[in-house]
Each structure stands twice: as C-alpha cells, then as structure tokens.
C-alpha cells in the first residue's frame, strides 16, 4: 500500500540572499527537507503545512508546487511525497516554537548551493534544483488565484424556487467543511463569491476559519454569465493587479472562463489548455500561481484539487 506524504522547501531572504531550510533528523541521523505522512482525512496541502509546523515550529502558506518524489521504504512500501515552495516571513521565524526533540535535532538555514551538498538524499536534491530554477528566473515570490466550484447543491428539478436560491445538500455542506484546510494552506486573504446561495454556503466555512468576509458579486454568477451581463474580465484583472491570494467561488460553466481571463490578463499562451483546468467537479478547486514581481511572466503553475 502506497504511503503519501507532503512537505516544502521553506525559504526566506536574509541580507538580499535566499536561504532554504534543512532539518537534521534525530532518529534517522540525516539531513532532509521538512515533510511528513498524510494523516487520515487530510489533503496534501494541509499535510504540508501541518508537518512544517510540527517539525520546525514555523507557520507557512504554500506557494509554487515543486513536484513529487517516490521511493521504496525499508519496509518495501512505496512512499510518494508532494512538495511546494513556502516563503517564511520574519514574523514566522520569530514566532517559531521549535526546540530540539526526538524527531528533529536541529534546523539550519543555508544558501541553496550549500544545501545541495549537505542534503542526504538525491531525491530531495532534485526538489531543491527545481526550486533553484524558479529562483534563477526570478519567480520565487508568488500569489495565487484559486477558482473554486460550489459544493453539491439540490438539483434544479427538485427545487421550486429561483436557481440562484438553490442550497447545498447535506453532502454539499460536508464538502464545504472538508475543503477548508486545503484552501487555507495557500493563505488566501481575499474571498469573492457568486451571489448564488450554493456558492455563498460553499465558501462560508473557509471565511469563518480564516476570519475573513466574503464579497458577493454577480460577475461570478451563472445567471449573469449566461445572459451576458457578468464582467469576469474586470474582476479577474483587479485580482491580478492586487497580487494577493484570492478565492473566486463560482459555477461549473463559469470557471473555464475565469481561467481563460487569468491567462489573457497575464499574457499566458495556450489559453485553451488553461481554460480546461476550470473543468472541475463539485467542491473542486484549481490554484493558479502567478509572480508578484514579474507580472509579465504569465501563469507559472497550475494545480487542481478535488474532494475524495
């Protein structure tokens, strides 16, 4: 049975230089990237943030996905580890609760070149090299636009009122609660929702968990999209200009258009393939990663998460 895990290349800027964090593990007597196994009921981004907090005492938000490693453990089970980049603020460093323990003996910040020669495993070094490539391209500091489809709603044929008033089913309410940790792992600070009740109910648990308010807009509604009165371009353009991680909760027919407008706003080629990343099941979401410092670099990475 495959074991899934998640972690990150934690990085910070000190005196104008990028440093990355390696951990010296007590029991294994090795040097590695912070990571850990998925707990029951967790999703991978949630695991990465939790494991970093447990191993290093650092609270982080996830940035760019850096890929996957897989290997066979001594017990002959395969282990698959998903990695992200995670910028560590000075406030997070000062607030760290780390003390040496039975799992991690020490933390060490170092330049990437030194980290590559210090790390114990070639597979971890490959993840560091992917991060180095983003550094070389000036694409380390990022934000995200998260396109979220509403959770399962009562079918139109079972509902007598206006389509926009259809509520979530019990399953949908469970889905809305389930996606909170995964969405929160990316550190959203702006929440926007269609005026439809099913979208408002979907994003409400995330808003409560983050202590944020939700702004409702017809620009994300299916009714406005279908009658040609929505202004998705202006909404997306504003989000791209503000360079803050945001969640846009909308509907199946609208999401590909949101993706398309993000591609157009950032000068990204292959617009059609980007739009297809908006084809999501209920309660699924796509995270579109963009550069804070180089807006002309287009979409850097796209990742999609769907509820199990």
C-alpha positions as CSV (number, residue, x, y, z in Angstrom):
1,X,0.0,0.0,0.0
2,X,1.4,3.4,-1.0
3,X,2.2,5.9,1.7
4,X,1.5,9.6,0.8
5,X,3.4,12.5,2.3
6,X,3.9,16.2,1.8
7,X,6.4,18.9,2.6
8,X,8.1,22.0,1.3
9,X,11.2,23.9,0.5
10,X,10.9,26.6,3.2
11,X,12.8,29.8,2.1
12,X,13.5,33.3,3.3
13,X,15.6,36.3,2.2
14,X,18.4,37.4,4.5
15,X,20.6,40.3,3.5
16,X,19.4,40.0,0.0
17,X,20.2,36.3,-0.3
18,X,17.7,33.4,-0.5
19,X,18.3,30.8,2.2
20,X,16.5,27.4,2.4
21,X,15.7,25.4,5.5
22,X,17.0,21.9,6.1
23,X,16.3,19.7,9.1
24,X,18.7,17.4,10.9
25,X,16.6,14.4,11.9
26,X,17.4,12.8,15.3
27,X,16.4,9.2,14.7
28,X,17.3,8.9,11.1
29,X,20.6,10.8,11.5
30,X,20.1,12.5,8.1
31,X,19.6,16.0,6.6
32,X,16.4,16.5,4.7
33,X,13.5,18.8,3.7
34,X,10.6,19.1,6.2
35,X,7.9,16.6,5.3
36,X,5.6,14.0,6.8
37,X,2.9,11.5,6.2
38,X,-0.7,12.3,5.4
39,X,-3.0,11.8,8.4
40,X,-6.4,10.1,7.9
41,X,-8.9,12.7,6.4
42,X,-6.2,15.1,5.4
43,X,-5.4,16.5,1.9
44,X,-1.9,17.0,0.7
45,X,-1.6,20.8,1.1
46,X,-3.0,20.5,4.6
47,X,-0.4,17.9,5.5
48,X,2.5,20.0,4.2
49,X,1.5,23.0,6.3
50,X,0.9,20.8,9.4
51,X,4.1,18.9,9.1
52,X,6.2,22.0,8.7
53,X,4.6,23.5,11.8
54,X,5.2,20.3,13.8
55,X,8.8,19.8,12.6
56,X,10.0,23.4,12.6
57,X,7.6,25.4,14.6
58,X,7.0,27.6,11.5
59,X,3.6,28.7,10.3
60,X,3.7,29.0,6.5
61,X,1.5,29.4,3.4
62,X,2.2,27.3,0.4
63,X,3.5,28.7,-2.9
64,X,4.6,27.0,-6.1
65,X,4.3,23.3,-6.4
66,X,7.7,21.7,-6.8
67,X,6.8,18.2,-7.9
68,X,6.8,14.7,-6.4
69,X,9.3,12.2,-5.3
70,X,8.7,8.5,-4.8
71,X,10.8,5.7,-3.4
72,X,10.6,2.4,-1.7
73,X,11.0,2.4,2.1
74,X,12.9,-0.3,4.1
75,X,9.5,-2.0,4.8
76,X,9.1,-2.4,1.0
77,X,6.2,0.1,0.8
78,X,6.3,2.9,-1.8
79,X,6.3,6.4,-0.5
80,X,5.1,9.4,-2.6
81,X,6.0,12.9,-1.4
82,X,4.5,16.1,-2.8
83,X,6.4,19.3,-2.3
84,X,5.7,23.0,-2.5
85,X,7.8,26.2,-2.0
86,X,6.9,28.1,1.2
87,X,8.1,31.6,1.9
88,X,8.9,32.1,5.6
89,X,8.3,35.6,7.0
90,X,10.5,37.1,9.7
91,X,7.4,37.2,11.9
92,X,7.1,33.4,11.5
93,X,10.7,32.9,12.3
94,X,10.4,35.0,15.5
95,X,7.2,33.2,16.4
96,X,8.7,29.7,15.9
97,X,8.2,27.3,18.9
98,X,10.9,24.9,17.8
99,X,13.1,23.1,20.3
100,X,15.3,20.1,19.6
101,X,13.3,16.9,20.1
102,X,13.2,13.2,19.4
103,X,12.2,13.8,15.7
104,X,14.3,16.9,14.7
105,X,17.7,17.6,16.3
106,X,18.3,21.0,14.6
107,X,17.2,23.4,11.9
108,X,19.7,25.0,9.6
109,X,19.2,27.9,7.1
110,X,21.7,27.9,4.2
111,X,22.2,29.0,0.6
112,X,20.8,26.6,-2.0
113,X,24.3,25.7,-3.2
114,X,25.3,24.6,0.2
115,X,22.0,22.8,0.8
116,X,22.6,20.8,-2.3
117,X,25.8,19.5,-1.0
118,X,24.5,19.0,2.6
119,X,21.2,17.2,1.9
120,X,21.3,13.4,2.4
121,X,19.1,12.2,-0.4
122,X,19.4,12.7,-4.2
123,X,15.6,12.8,-4.5
124,X,15.4,15.8,-2.1
125,X,18.2,17.5,-4.0
126,X,16.1,17.2,-7.2
127,X,13.3,19.2,-5.5
128,X,15.9,21.8,-4.4
129,X,17.1,22.1,-8.0
130,X,13.5,22.7,-9.2
131,X,13.3,25.5,-6.6
132,X,16.6,26.9,-7.8
133,X,15.3,27.1,-11.4
134,X,12.4,29.3,-10.1
135,X,15.0,31.4,-8.2
136,X,17.1,31.8,-11.3
137,X,14.1,33.0,-13.2
138,X,13.1,35.5,-10.5
139,X,9.8,33.7,-9.8
140,X,10.1,32.9,-6.1
141,X,7.7,35.4,-4.7
142,X,4.2,34.4,-5.8
143,X,0.5,34.7,-5.1
144,X,-2.5,32.6,-6.3
145,X,-5.9,32.9,-7.7
146,X,-8.0,29.9,-6.6
147,X,-11.0,29.1,-8.8
148,X,-13.5,27.1,-6.6
149,X,-16.6,25.3,-7.8
150,X,-19.5,25.2,-5.4
151,X,-20.2,22.0,-3.5
152,X,-23.1,19.7,-4.2
153,X,-26.4,21.6,-4.4
154,X,-30.0,20.4,-4.5
155,X,-30.7,19.6,-8.2
156,X,-32.8,22.1,-10.2
157,X,-35.5,19.6,-10.9
158,X,-36.0,19.1,-7.1
159,X,-36.2,22.8,-6.3
160,X,-39.2,25.1,-6.9
161,X,-37.6,28.5,-6.3
162,X,-35.1,30.6,-8.3
163,X,-32.0,28.8,-9.4
164,X,-29.8,31.2,-7.5
165,X,-31.6,30.2,-4.3
166,X,-30.8,26.5,-4.5
167,X,-29.0,25.5,-1.3
168,X,-26.4,22.8,-0.7
169,X,-27.4,19.3,0.1
170,X,-26.1,17.6,3.3
171,X,-23.3,16.1,1.2
172,X,-22.5,19.6,-0.1
173,X,-22.3,21.1,3.4
174,X,-19.9,18.3,4.4
175,X,-17.8,19.1,1.3
176,X,-17.7,22.8,2.1
177,X,-16.3,21.9,5.5
178,X,-13.9,19.4,4.1
179,X,-12.1,21.8,1.7
180,X,-11.3,24.4,4.4
181,X,-7.9,23.1,5.4
182,X,-6.7,22.6,1.8
183,X,-7.8,26.1,0.7
184,X,-6.4,27.7,3.9
185,X,-3.0,26.1,3.2
186,X,-2.4,28.6,0.4
187,X,-3.0,31.7,2.7
188,X,-5.9,33.4,0.9
189,X,-6.7,36.9,2.0
190,X,-9.5,37.9,-0.4
191,X,-12.7,35.9,-0.8
192,X,-15.2,36.5,-3.6
193,X,-18.4,34.5,-4.3
194,X,-21.2,34.3,-6.8
195,X,-24.4,35.8,-5.4
196,X,-26.0,32.3,-5.7
197,X,-26.7,30.7,-2.3
198,X,-24.9,27.5,-3.1
199,X,-21.6,29.4,-3.7
200,X,-22.1,31.5,-0.6
201,X,-22.6,28.4,1.5
202,X,-19.6,26.7,0.0
203,X,-17.1,29.5,0.9
204,X,-18.7,30.3,4.3
205,X,-16.8,27.7,6.4
206,X,-13.4,28.9,4.8
207,X,-14.3,32.5,5.5
208,X,-15.1,31.6,9.2
209,X,-11.9,29.7,9.6
210,X,-9.8,32.5,8.2
211,X,-11.7,35.3,9.9
212,X,-12.4,36.9,6.5
213,X,-15.5,38.5,5.0
214,X,-16.9,37.4,1.6
215,X,-17.8,39.9,-1.1
216,X,-20.7,38.7,-3.3
217,X,-20.7,39.6,-6.9
218,X,-22.8,38.9,-10.0
219,X,-19.7,38.8,-12.0
220,X,-19.2,35.3,-10.8
221,X,-22.9,34.2,-11.0
222,X,-24.1,31.7,-13.6
223,X,-27.2,33.7,-14.3
224,X,-25.2,36.8,-15.3
225,X,-22.7,34.7,-17.2
226,X,-25.5,33.1,-19.3
227,X,-27.3,36.3,-20.0
228,X,-24.1,38.2,-20.9
229,X,-24.2,40.7,-18.1
230,X,-21.2,39.5,-16.0
231,X,-17.9,41.2,-16.1
232,X,-15.4,38.5,-15.4
233,X,-12.6,40.3,-17.2
234,X,-12.7,43.3,-14.8
235,X,-12.9,41.1,-11.7
236,X,-10.0,38.9,-12.8
237,X,-8.0,41.9,-13.9
238,X,-8.4,43.5,-10.4
239,X,-7.3,40.4,-8.7
240,X,-4.2,40.0,-10.8
241,X,-3.3,43.7,-10.2
242,X,-3.7,43.4,-6.5
243,X,-1.3,40.4,-6.3
244,X,-2.9,38.9,-3.2
245,X,-4.0,35.3,-3.0
246,X,-7.8,35.1,-3.5
247,X,-10.6,32.6,-3.8
248,X,-13.2,33.0,-6.5
249,X,-16.2,30.7,-5.8
250,X,-18.4,30.2,-8.9
251,X,-20.2,27.6,-11.1
252,X,-19.2,24.9,-13.5
253,X,-20.0,26.8,-16.7
254,X,-18.2,30.0,-15.4
255,X,-14.9,28.5,-14.2
256,X,-13.3,27.8,-17.6
257,X,-14.0,31.5,-18.5
258,X,-12.3,32.6,-15.2
259,X,-9.3,30.5,-16.1
260,X,-9.3,31.9,-19.6
261,X,-9.4,35.5,-18.3
262,X,-6.5,34.9,-15.9
263,X,-4.4,33.5,-18.9
264,X,-5.3,36.6,-21.0
265,X,-4.6,39.0,-18.2
266,X,-1.1,37.6,-17.7
267,X,-0.2,37.1,-21.3
268,X,-0.1,33.4,-21.0
269,X,0.0,31.3,-24.1
270,X,-2.0,28.1,-24.6
271,X,-5.2,29.8,-23.3
272,X,-7.4,26.8,-24.3
273,X,-5.5,24.3,-22.2
274,X,-5.5,26.7,-19.2
275,X,-9.3,27.1,-19.6
276,X,-9.7,23.3,-19.4
277,X,-8.3,23.4,-15.8
278,X,-11.6,25.0,-14.9
279,X,-13.5,21.8,-15.7
280,X,-14.0,20.9,-12.0
281,X,-16.3,18.5,-10.1
282,X,-18.3,20.0,-7.3
283,X,-16.1,21.3,-4.4
284,X,-13.1,21.0,-6.6
285,X,-10.6,23.9,-7.0
286,X,-7.7,25.0,-9.2
287,X,-4.8,27.0,-7.8
288,X,-3.3,29.4,-10.4
289,X,0.2,30.6,-9.3
290,X,1.4,34.0,-10.5
291,X,4.5,36.1,-9.9
292,X,4.3,39.1,-7.6
293,X,7.5,40.7,-9.0
294,X,7.3,39.7,-12.7
295,X,3.7,40.1,-13.9
296,X,4.7,39.6,-17.5
297,X,5.9,36.0,-16.7
298,X,2.4,34.6,-17.2
299,X,0.9,31.7,-15.3
300,X,3.8,29.9,-13.5
301,X,2.0,26.8,-12.3
302,X,-1.5,25.3,-12.1
303,X,-2.6,22.6,-9.6
304,X,-6.1,21.1,-9.2
305,X,-7.5,19.5,-6.1
306,X,-10.8,17.5,-5.9
307,X,-12.5,16.1,-2.8
308,X,-12.1,12.4,-2.3
